Amino acid sequence: MILKDALEGSRLLGLWTRLAETTGLQIAEWLRASKILSGPVQVLNYLPHQQANAMWYGSAVRFLLTLGVFGLLGLLTFSSTGIIGAVTWLLFGVVLGAALLLRPNWLNQLTIVDVLVACFLGSAVISTAFSSFFLTSLIGLAKMLTFVAGYIVFRTISQSGSSTIIAIMGLLVCLGLGEALIGFYQHFNHIQPLATWSDTSINPELQMDRIFGTLKPSNPNLLAGFLVPCFATAAGICGIFAKPKTWVISLISLLSGILILVALVLTGSRGGFLAMGSMFICLFACLGHLIWHHPTLRTFRWMKPAWLIILLVSVMAVVGGVMSSEKIRTRVASIFAMREDSSISYRLNVYNSASQMVRDNPIVGIGPGNSTFKLVYGLYMVPGYNALGAYSVPLEIAVEQGFIGLVIFLSLLFVLVLRAFLALDAAYLSLPEKLLVSALLTGIVGSFMYGIFDTIWYRPSVNLLFWFMVAALAKLTEPQHPNAFKGKL
């Protein structure tokens, strides 16, 4: 309980920690006591619950939904946005139909993460209502509803237990490995995307052959954003199956993770480089805490020096890999070039214009959606620097939904981090589940770090994976039901 005591005793983090520890039972009690929401809650309570009498239907729905989620994730690698959105809503329809058929007790399944996601969506609704471009903002809100529908689908499937979450993570490892292998083919055969993704001011001999995979549109940055959670899940699967009877799966996952990591480097995405750094820090910090403080791992004295050796070898491998290639070294150094790099200079101009938009619309923003952004951005843009978005997720949220939306979103991330930290000390989670929590947190941290400097986060192939990790982490770290997992590891 080391982390729990430290967080609860902190004057700065104590209030946030209590919020993160809020259970579904407490949320249900607050809703029942609310003067505004007590009416709808009472209606839900009057609906008969048929979970005990519809076990067969529930199993069939979970099986169908699992197949659907697997299909949806597979579509992310090659399908258009429209098809991915249609399948997402189809799966949401299955969830809604199952809810009407089985009528589960929704209040007992809520988490504080679900409440914050609902508040984030609510802020988008408010921004749409007050937007000067209501119709275009309504289209943006519809896109956001698609991602929230995906979150609900992932939350529902996560109720099946940690085994289902691990199966989905295993699929992500396979998809990431497939994209990595295709990327290697593109690299060795010098296959270039249709668009130019390199700074033209750099010597052509020092420009990287950036891989882009099969994701639509063909964008190396988009592939990097997709590979970030795939690498995190590979690390998680590797740790979970690091046992005498399942070491082969662990080894395959380790090799897959290494190949995914190499492919991430070959995308040449500077946001991807920063995401890798943040993921390494998060992953080693979580593993270090478990090795030093978990009762089972503390008995293995060799793990502490092994952890230190692996950390040093990883750092040396990263430094050696960068220094061994002049192209990669040039690309990494360009992160700090600022105005001397055309891409960074372009983004700085967009950041300045977007910041002015926030100053003029600070509370509820201009309304969601890139169409609304384009309409308003034209009034603030530097001539010759047109943009489809703010090229930064926090800044984009501040522009579209104001400080209300930004505070809610950052609160959601902060609560997720605190819940993950508390789960590392929790008695209701097994060691494999704590490794699972570490992997999911690593993926969320990496995705957000990437999102600070790019808005490919809004693409379905990246955004849906983010919401899957949020949904799975919300379930795993929920303290209300210590025996909620049907498939214990």
N, C-alpha and C positions, 0 to 999 in steps of 0.2 A: 504493500500500500504506500510505497515511497512517493510515487508521482501524485497519487490522490491527496496525501497529506500536504505535500508541497503546494499543489494547486489551490486547495481549499484554504490554506493558510495565507495565500498571497492577497495583499490588499488590492492589487491591480486585477488579478485573474479570479478572485474568489467569486464575484457575482457571475462571471461568465461560466465558471465551473459548475455553479449551482444550476445555471440554465442548461448546461450540457447534461447534467445528471437528472434532469426532469424526465420522469417516466410517463409511459402512455396512460397509466392509471391516474396520475395526477392531472394530465391533460384532460382526460375524460371527466374528472371531477370538476375542473374549471369550466368546461363546456356546459355541464349540467347546471352549474351555478350561475352561468352568464344570463343576464336578462335579455340580451339580444339573440343569443344562439340557443337558449334553452328550449324554444319551441321546436325547431328542426331536430334537435337532439332527442326530444321526447318522441317525436314521430319515428325516428330510427329505433328507439327502444321498444315501441309498440309493434314493430315488424317482427314476426316470429323468426327465430334463427333455426335453420335446418341443417347445421353442420353435422350433427350426429346422425341424421336421417338421410343424408345425401353423400355418404362417404364415397360411393362408387362414382357418382357424378363429379365430385371434387377431384378424384384421382384422374378421371378422364380429361377434365379441364386442364389440370396441371400438366399432363402428358402432352396435350395438344398445344398448350401455351409454351411449353419448353421447346417443342419442335419449331413453333413459330418464331421464338426468339433466336434459335440457332439459324433459321433461315434469314431473319432480318439482319443479323450480324454478318452473315455471308454476303448479303446483298451490298453491304457497305463498301466492299472492295471494288465493285465494278458498276453498280447501278446508278441511275440518275437520282437527283433529289426528289423528283416527283414520285418515283416508284418506292423509294425508301419511306417517304411520308405516307403513301397509301397503305403500305404494309404495317407501318406503325399504328395507324388508325384502325386497321383491321384487327390487330392484336388487342388494341384498347377496347374494341367492340366485343371481343371474346371475354375480356376481363369484366366489362360492364354486364354482359349477358350472364356470366357466372355469378356476379354479385346479385343480380335480380333473381336468379334461380336458387342459389344457396343461401342468400341473405346472411352473410357473416356479420359478426359484431364488430363493426368498423372501429368503434371507439377504443376497443381494447387492443387494436393493432396499430394505433397512431404512435408516432414518435415525434420528438421535438424537431427532428430534421424535416419530417413531413409538414409540420406547421410552418417552418421557415420557408420551405419550397412554395407552399400555398401563399404565404405573405409576399414572396418574390413575384409570383404570378399576379397577385393582387395589385402590387405597385405598377406592373405593366398595364393592367386594366385602368388604373387611375390615370396613368400617363396618356393612354389612348383617349380617355374621356375628355381630358383637358387639352389635347393636341390641336394645333391650328390646322393640321392636315389629318383630319379624322379618318377618312377612308383609307389613305395609304397606311396610317398607323394601325388600322384594323387588320390589314393584310399582314403587317409585321406581328401583330398579336396572334394571328392565326398560326404563323410559323412557330411562335413561342409555345403556343398550346400543343403543337405537335411534339415538341421536346418534353413538355410536362406529361403528355400522354405516354411517351416512352418511359419516363421516370415511373409512372404509375404501373406500367407493365412490368418493369424490372423490380419494383417493390413487391408486386404480387408474386412474381416467380421466386423472389428471394425468400418468401414465406415458406417455401418448400424445404429450406434448410441449407446448411453449408455445403452439402454434397452437390446440390444443384449449382450453387455459386462457383464451386471449383470446376464443375463441368463446363460452365460458360467461360471461365478463365482459361481452361485448357483449349477451348475453341479459339480464343483470342491469340493464344500462343501459336496455334497452327496457322491462323490467318496472317499473323505477323511474320512467321517464318516463310510463308508463301510469297508475301510481298517482298521480303528480303531477297529471296532467291531470284525473283523476277528483276529486282533492282540490280542484283549482281550481273545478270545477263545484259541489262541496259548499260551498265558501267563498262563491262569488258568489250561490248560491241559499239560503244560510243553513240548510243541512241539518245538523241536530245528531245526534250519536250518541244511542243510547237512554239510556246512563248519563251522569251529570253529571261532567264532568272539569275543572271550574273551581272555584276557591276561592269559596265562597258569601259570605265576609266582604268580598269586593271589590265595589265598585260595579258593578252589571250593565252599565253603559255602558262600563266599562273591561275587561270580560271578552272574550277572543278567541273568535271562531267557529272552533273547532279542527277541522281536517279529520281524517278517519280512514280514507279509502280503502275498499278492499274486503276487507282482511284480517279474519280471524275470530279472536277476537271484535272488534267495532267499537271500537277503542281507539286514540286519537291517539298514545299513547306507543308502542304496538306498531308503528304506521306509521312513526314516527320511527326506531325501531330497525331497521326494514327498509330505510329510505331511506339510512341511514348508509353501509353497504357499497355501495349502488347509486351514491352520489355518488363514493365512492373509485374504483370501477371506471370511472365516466365520466371522471374525471380521468386515469386510466391509459390508457384507449383514446384520449383526446385527445392525450396525449403520444406514444404509440406510432405513431400514424398522421399525426403532424405532419411530413409529407413532401410534396414537390411533386406526386407522383402520387396521393396518398391524402388530400390536405388536406380534401376534402369530408367524408370520414368523421370527420376530426378536428374540423371545424367543427360537424357534427351532434352529436358527442359533447360538445363544449363547451357548446352551447346546451342539450342535455339535462341536463348537469350543473348549469347555472344554474337551470333549471326545477326540478330535483330539490332543489336547495338552497333555493329559494323555498318549495317545498312543505314542506320540513323545518322551516322557520321557521313556516309556517302551522299545523303540528301543535301549536304552543304548548308543545312538550315541553321542559322545562328541562334534562333529561338530554340531549336532542338538541342544545340550544344548547351545552352543555359539550362534547359530542362533536364538534360543528363546530369549536370552538376548538382542540381537540386535533388534529383532522385537518389543519387549516390549518398548525399549527406543524410537524407531522410531514412533511407534503407539501412545504412550502417548505424545510425543513431538508434533506430528501433531494435535492430539485432543486438547491438551493444548492450542496451538496457536489459533485454531478455537474457543474454549470456551472463551478465553480472548479477541479475536479481531473481531470475526464475528458479524456483526450487529444483527442478529437474536438471536444467542446464548448468547450474552452479556446481553440481557434483562432477562434471567433466572438466577437470582442470586444464586440459589441453585446449579448450575452446577459446579461452581468453587470448593466449598467444597466437592461436590460429586466426582469430578475428583481427588482431593487430597486423599480422603478416599479410593477410588478404587485403586489408586496407592499404598498406604500404605498396603491395604489388599492384593494386588497382590504380593508385595514384601514379606510380611509375609507368604503368602501361599506357595511361592516358597521356602523360607528358611525352613518353617515348613515341607514341603514335602520332602526336601532333608535330613533334620535332623531326620525325622521319620523312614527312611529306611536306614539300614546300607549298603545294597547293592548299593543303589543309591548314598549314601554319599561316598562310596569307589570309585564308578565310576567317580563322579564329581571331587574328590580329585586327581584322576589319571591324570587329564588334566595337572596338574602342576608337575607330577612326572618326566618328561623329560626322561633321560637315564635309570631311574629305571623302566620304563614301556617298555615292549618289543615292543609294537606297535609304540609308540612314538619314541623310539630309532631307530627302523627300518626306520621310515619316516625321521628322521633327517639325516640318512645316505643317503637316496634317495635325500633329499634336497641338501646336499653337492655335490653329484654327478651331479644333474641337474644344480646347480649353475655353476659348471665348464663347463658344456655344453653351458650355456649362455655366459660365458666369452670367449669361443672359437668361438661362432657363434652369436655375439651380435646384428647385424643389422637386418638380415632377418631370422635368425633361421635356423633350420635343415630341416624344411618342416613339414606340418601338418600330424596328424594321429599317433595313438599309434604304428602302425607297424614300422613307421620311427623311433619313439622314441626308440623302443626295439633294433633296429639295431645299433643305435648310443650309446645308454645307456651302452651297453656291453663294450664299450671302456673306460668308466668312472666309472663303478659300483664298489662298495666295494664288494669283494668276499663273496658270500653267501647272498647278498641282491639284488636279481633280482626284477624288477618292470615293470609294464605295463604303468606307467605314473609317473608324478612328484608329485602326491598327493597334488597338490595345483594348482588351476586354473590360477592365475596370473603367477606362475612360469612355468606352462605348456605352456601358451601362449607365454611367453618370450623364452622358449626353441624352440617351433615350429615356431613362427612367428617373433621372435626377438623383440627388443625394439620398432620397428615400430608398430607391431601388438599390443603389450602391451599398448603403449601410446594411440592408437586409442580406444582400449577396455575400458581403464580407463576413457578416455575422454567421451565415450558414457555413462558410468555409472554416471559420474560427471554431465554431461548435463541433464540426466534424473532427478537427484536429484534436480538440480537448477530449472528445469522446474516445478517439482512438488511443490517446495517451492513457486515459483511465482504463480502457479495455486491456491494455498491456499488463496491468496489475490486477485485473478482475479475476475473481475466483470462479465465475460462472463460464469462463471460456477455457477450452483446452489449449495446449501449446500449439497444435496445428492451426487452430482458429486464430490465435494471436499472430501467427505468421501470416495468416490470411489478411488480418486487419492491417498488418505492416505493409503488405504488398498493395492493398487497395489505397491506403493513405499515400504511399509512394507515387502511385499513378495519379492521384488527385493533385498532389503537390507539383508533379512534373507538368501536368496539363495546365494548371493555373500559371505556373512560371512561364510556360510557352505563351499563354494567353495574354500575359502582361505586355508582350511585344508584337502580337499579331492577333487577327480576328478570324483565323481559320477555325477557331473554337466554335464558331457558329455553323460550320459545315456539319451535316448529319453524321458523316463518318467519324468525326471527332466528338461532336456534342453528345451523341447518344452513348458513346463509350464513357464519357465523363459522368453522365447521369446514371449509367449502370453502376459505376464505382460508388457514386454517392448513395444509391439505393441499397446496394449490398452492404456498405459500411454502416448505413443507418440501421439495418437489420442486425448485423453482427454485434454492434456496440450498444444495443438497446438493453438497459439493465433491468427492465421490468420482468422479463421472462427468462430466468436462468436456465430453464430446461426446455426452451422453445424449439430447439433444433431437432428435427425428426431424424436427421442423418448424422449422428455424432461421429467424429473421426477417431 
